[in-house]
């Protein structure tokens, strides 16, 4: 049975998520947007709706080569990636903002 209130809430959430993604595209002009859809695997309409809104609101010249990639990662994988990037940035001699000089 379809719950119209729940469907409305998902559509509103997808709209706002899509607006946020479009803003990121318009500001940073990334080559890829990576979305961890693991928490929403049972709700694919949320992510697909957000993608549709984002592509509709972002500047077309910025989306022609853009890749939107869905990944599924758990908390441990996410934290490991963050730690790796932090350590890489801290100890990278070529990074102008590194902590250790």
Buried (B, 14 or more C-beta within 10 A) or exposed (E): EEEEEEEEEBBEBBBEBBBBBBEBBBEEBEEEBEBBBBEBEEBEEBBBBBBEBBBEBBEEEBBEEBEBEBEEBEEEEEEEEEEEEEEEEEEEEEEEEEEEE
